[in-house]
Amino acid sequence: MIRKLIFIFGVLGAHAAFAQALVSNADREIVFKSVNVIPMDKETVLKDQTVVVRNGKIIAMGTNPKISSGALIVEAQGKYLLPGWSEMHAHVPAVDDFTPMKEVLMLYLANGITTIRGMLGNAKHLELRAKVRSGEVLGPNFYTTGPAFSGQTVKTAARGIEMVREEKAAGYDYLKLLPGLTKETFPGIAKTAKELGIGMVGHVSFAVGVWAAIDAGYSSIDHLDGFVEAITPGVDTLAEQETGLFGTWIAYAADTTRIPKLIKALKDKNIRVVPTQAIAERWLSPLPAKEYANDPDLKYLKAEDVKSWMNAKNGYNNNPKFNKQRAEAFVSIRRKLILACQQGGVELLLGCDAPQVLNVPGFATHHEMKYLVDAGLSPYQALKTGTVNVASYLKKPDSGTIKTGNVSDLVLLASNPLENISHTKQIEGVMIGTRWLPKTYLDSELKKLEKQ
């Protein structure tokens, strides 16, 4: 029998774990031995499988596949292997320094997130994307929008058209839309984006409205932006500031009988929806700021950033228009909209908008999956939003599921998330392309990232 080189990642093998995490194993097999596979092509667990990876691809899978001499063996009995998750509303610092960018990328990667879509980019993000793709920077697969289209950056229709052309030529993956666009500036942006084949993603401006956004063929509408306004009678008589962020101040008056029309329109246009429900369930929830004071996620932020977030939370709760019942109604109607999307065939994409108030990059994505389940999705359906659905959206048929020939972007868990979605937090290691990152390495990197 050919002798195999075996690494078992415990205390004694920690130095090997660190070494393997920092180098590419393109020409060496990495083998997940005796693992339970959740393939995500259907709701099932394939027990006691051996999964063989080489050069960033799954090359074999079964109960007794052939393993090459010198393979790196990951002893995974009793653990669960899934496709890595995608975070489709991420934020990476739009600065000139790569250090804070790399820190955020590691927060995502350490949480099992192997693909992100950066939602507010600059030219430095194009450089970062190239470095990630080449392997120079360790991070999730990276897609990026450019500088945002908003009421501040687009003062005229001509400028909006010009910005679309500039960002397409620069090589950004998507156009990020923020509030403040008008019925005069939006149509030119939408028409030019369609002509050039670059998708619009993000917010729906109040003056534009969700129906025009749907007609224009958004690539994805994020935050459920404009949804509450679309189903609330009398919105056309209100000013934007009267409705609140994402309709917080009017959600109590929403008419649920209007939801099917909205869902059908989204489905007919094949528009994806990124709920970012974590914003509603945390920042815009009825709970006071003190409920989050001891959140362990916050140790990855500087004290001044935590203070700023707490001020924002208090600012919401202390607004004269706030009351507990209406805040509960806001969270509730969003849950109904999410479930209606799921039941109506509108593809949901996993995304939580971090770093944002009380949402720490990577960790907030796990909260988001739980909130999707709280809205009525099954754990399997919630997991699909960050795997199968994203693979469909990105037109990457070799990702999002575990099967021979697919990319080896994987996450290893201690327990079965189909039984309890919170088990997504029990990460034993992450495989990104040709790199295997064991728990010892991830824990060490997270420790370095603690700010307080």
Steps between C-alpha positions, in 0.01 A plus 500: 500500500627846411575694811305825525619813673234583756454826687257503790419853602520494876731671743804302386430572135432871535828606338411292193154659491650847487747402231233347280271800535762738369595309188311374200456125466424513128686180415420310817184315584307610805272230632203538732475153647180335634303824486125558479432696182210743460518534119229771476363367170227354718418486869699199607810386687741262328658317791857378539633643175858566398539817293818550301610845387782602268589828331187676622257232379319202653650210304340205678235421758366176641550237767840382374647722228862469392736723700847598381818455696587809701141620528411736781239314704240689702346259750135608487301214648175625651538842340301661218635636170304766307567744218642826635249779542471819297436839659335711232478830687845539650700813562877525472665827605524733199840637598852502356649271765473125437542411870142573615371339179691180576366500856141512379567227244632276777192565716288372215724205417528390864120479507478260206426767240688421180341759270407862567350782299641832616225759484688830507830490318772714354795450266699334779238224512578412138861454607389298802286277278804429280715418804238260637466326164877461465534365855715789617229596751317230694128563489163393363425519128440870455248687287475875527281794418648840428436842654131541575230663291310734732342839527843638590696347211236519227362852465396468134384227265812551288729444798320177588552364149863607507560323834357174367740513205794585726435213742441247225826602332686483832394138546265508797266201528183692593364852546411593859188716530441709813201721588448838340455413134202660327259434217726721290836338583404133545371409149827585327698296752270201453498523119877531472562222751280268295673598176845435647403184687585604855252432779349755736493392865412646836251766606179620337472878514176628650425724201552207263304233688516124488267462201729706277801314643339168408412622150860616455626151575714541811751218536418484871294716733660509842356572847143435368536867412173650378300188587320638805421822314357296209245326720402790727197709403543876479877507453462730201379772737809478726846651483794260511603602854151414625533136395829424679791276400357211296152608607556466874245764595219376270536121511224468759255615230619259229232311311606135472244436223730702274796266549410246225506770230848607610632144512362421154667808353836404652466142378395599149809720464728244668621758750698363791441630853766543769296553820771621746248413769772527763466879477132482590539236769786683673534871425130563421358256753294600805783389732704768678872547432595352839382158377803494267759644736655161576482362146827303454510600131576859600852418616610515138416871486680799644336652806413819312322298230297313760408831661388635163283193442343527844427867435329405173294235677401743775421762238249264341339394826482859626344640184160659577344278232626180663285273709544135585186377326579673172861374510365148548264554206794606284698184577187288455404636156857450377485137613175460306662651189800268526281193534282617212810532281604146592153356438450704182817385327696825541863403555633627831872568529679494835618840616502699823667839429804488727673691639180682580335588832535190728604282206863384506642359173476121480327450831193693387454259209425224750245726666347561157452128437326465835271795421407336170396191694309722745314638196380150413769351277632155582870475587559342158325789324703750703823323405396508133490880506877502550590204279273370223320830441824696477651248259195552278525878532871511418457245219756271663359147458816347650435660840233500768480122527739219587562259215790378290626776272381789716725761656640420842358796692385312808422532869535224759261510798492312828120448489217472249350841404196332345397411855580841647604795285710636788740213439643704212709674767678175595776532242779242500673631190458673166622397156549788257626388160828318565537607863377305800458724806454288816333623816834556673603746229161675484485540879850649499410748226181602679696557819727742312196689379354569844501873563398498865 
